[in-house]
């Protein structure tokens, strides 16, 4: 099965005003790279990623237009793949990964992170081709059997005008929707304010829902330990990225040991080697490696194998339509991260204070989430279809 053509689209959504905030950074306007890999047998695989800074820019007219990173696929990656066997996924991955340590990789100012994201999208498409060829969903093709994958809802973002009562109602909606695990942001305000927010979230969710906290690297190490000790009274399932980026994984280990809350991380790991360092250091109890950000399903499955040996569950960051298949296929897969679907909210739910996922609109079909579980479909491949009208509307010219 030979690769004959690769198509790609860059989608950019309008900017929100006001923005949602994580602990320190705003949630920027969504963007997406979509790839379609065609084969001589007529089987087409789709992959997508939203983790490529520099793939677009805002031009002098205020509109998004392609930027330097948009050329990584056609100029660098595509020539490595055309005419090659799509079914030999490991070889295709190694062909692409090899570029990251060759002279030409940064000729246009590209970064390794950008390259790894493009590799991820292509890798997804190749896995879908392989599964479609034998008419199976990806999760079954790679050995999974469970089709109902537990989700945790990502919420509790900061936003201008959002009050503690808005947060309470947001958490109550998540509970009514059947979610048994919810994550919220901390570190974007004073500890006293965040303690009140966490207490309200716990009260709204009740004692049986797992409550996770994400600091997005906001705290200096000692402050992170102090915060963990304070938050622990509210039965916190994990404390994610609890210390500043420059302090290293040894500080995360201190936060867990002295603060009394298990630590999650790994969403920013550059590849399996960096993820392995987190495991070997004892810094994390939950691995969030993001296969859509770096390396694709092939790399994610290697990280899962490393974590399985250490008894660490996989709880991947973002990308549930892809990651749910992978979580189903490994023995240490625990759950996936999801965001609110705006189509499921009414005016009474005050969606303007809940960070919803605008990227739902790029799909014409996608798996349902029922009582807090994502239901993987029995259709071949990843189980989603693109909405070509939405793609056309959001497309940035190439």
Order of alpha helices (4+ residues) and beta strands (2+ residues): beta-beta-beta-beta-beta-beta-alpha-alpha-alpha-alpha-beta-beta-alpha-beta-alpha-beta-alpha-beta-alpha-beta-alpha-beta-alpha-beta-alpha-beta-beta-beta-beta-beta-alpha
